[in-house]
Amino acid sequence: MDATRIAAWSGPRNISTAMMRSWENRPDTIVCDEPLYAHYLKVTGLDHPGRDAILKHHESNCEKVIEELVGPCNESVYYQKHMTHHLLPNINRDWLSEVTNIFLIRHPREMMTSLIKTIPNPSIEETGLPQQLELFNFVQKATGELPIVVESKDILQHPEQMLQALCEKLSIPFYEQMLSWPSGKRDSDGIWAPHWYSSVESSTGFAPWKPKHEEVPPAFEDLCLKCIEIYEELAQRKMSPEGREHAPNI
């Protein structure tokens, strides 16, 4: 079957897992959860929560992973949840031309306070933002087209409008099942789920957006400002609820 393959590139502590739930609830879609994570941990040596279990239970050979990502698919849509920092420089990028790449962004002041609870002293690379901007520019140059950028706040405020517009851009039908899903764990979740997915496991849909009142600790303010600079460059290109991209301010 000639499937629509969607590579959704995000940083951590976005609504990327909720988006995976949304897409998995469609009747025509299969999903995969951060398929390059094990390779990333193996190559970098980083000690993330659940590292040993991840390396034991998930494929760490990036070539084998990519073969599966672009290989035969039994459904019409294959939604791939990726972290941008997992696409390490040693990984061949030719396969990106065989998928539709979309970029999910979130304001760093909302992301940072959540990230440091799981990774106490993250580097800017572990936010995924520098890699997200670099990958956005790579895809734009390779395809000659402006990639789709979606703001998580917009999805939480206008889930139906945003998902309808996104499906239209992807030339696939929208299903109302994308707006809600059963609570609980999924077989498709990575083995790292106990460390990251407690909120999404209890969810049954996109939670309404609310401003976060938790302040970024002073020790992380410089990191947050660097992240905001990158985020704002991507946000200039984001899709509106009406399906239009904002014109970049160049």
ABEGO torsion letter per residue (X at the ends): XBBBBBBBBBBBGBAAAAAAAAAAABAABBBBBGAAAAAAAAAAGBBBBGAAAAAAABBABAAAAAAAAABBBABABBBBBBBAAABBAABBAAAAAABBBBBBBBBAAAAAAAAAAABABBBAAAAGAAAAAAAAAAAAAAAGBBBBBBBAAAAAABAAAAAAAAAAAAGBBBBAAAABBBBEBBAABBAAAAAAAAAAAABAEBBBBBBBABBBBAAAAAAAAAAAAAAAAAAAABBBAAGBBBBBBX
